Amino acid sequence: MEQVELTAQQRTGLGKGAVKKLKREGLIPCVLYGPASKETTPLVIKTLDLSKALATEAKGNVLVNLKIEGDKKKARRVMFRGFQRDPLKRNIIHVDLYELMMDHKITVDVPIHLTGKAQGVALGGILQHEARTLKIECLPNQIPDKIDVDVAHLAIGHSIHVKDIALPQGLKVEGDPNTTIALVTAPTAEVEVKTAEEAKAEIAKSFEVKEEEKKEETREAAGKEEKKK
C-alpha cells in the first residue's frame, strides 16, 4: 500500500470565526481519533499538503505517516476516514483522521480495476462495470491500492462475481459474495435510420391516407342526408 507523509499542527481556536481564519491562512481543520488515541485531538493541516497526500492512485485510501508539531511521539500511522466538503465549491473543509493499531485489522473500500478486453465486446457485446469497490478486511500494511479483475474471458451473457475473485492471503471480502463485478450484455437492437427521401415518402403517404379518410367521411355524410330526404 502506498504511504505518504503529512505534518499537522495542534489546533487551538474553535468556532466559525476560527475556521474562517484558518481558511485565509491556507489551513484545514481536522480531528484525530481511533483505538490508539485516548481522546479526539483537534488539528490543522496545510491545504497544499493535503492535496499532495491525495494525489495518488489510491486517492484517500493511503497509509499516512502523521507528524504532529510539538508532539514528542514519533510519527503516527493514520488513514483518512472522512472528508467534509463545501456544498457549493466542493472543496474539502474538514478531515477525519483515524489512528491505526498496526496489529489490528480494519475494513476499507478498495477500488476495482478491470483488465483485459472481454471476448464478448469483440462480438458487439457491451461490458458493464457494476461494482466499483470491494469492502476488504485486513491489517493496515496489507491494504492494496486496487483489486485487478481480468475480464478477457467474458463472453456475451457471462459475468464475474465477488466470489470469483482470488485475493492475496490475509485479505477478506465483506458483503454478498454473489454481487456482480462485471458482465457483458448483448448488443442493443439498432434503430432503423431512414433517408430524407424515405421520410418524405412516408409523410406524403400519411397525408394521402388522411385525405382519403376525409373524403370517405364526406361521402358517408352525404349518403345519410340523401336517405333523410
Secondary structure, 3 states (H helix, E strand, C coil): CCEEEEEEEECCCCCHHHHHHHHHCCEEEEEEECCCCCCCEEEEEEHHHHHHHHCCCCCCCCEEEEEECCCCCCCEEEEEEEEEECCCCCCEEEEEEEECCCCCCEEEEEEEEEECCCHHHHCCCEEEECCCEEEEEECHHHCCCCEEEECCCCCCCCEEEHHHCCCCCCCEEECCCCCEEEEEECCCCCCCCCCHHHHHHHHHHHHHHHHHHHHHHHHHHHHHHHHHC
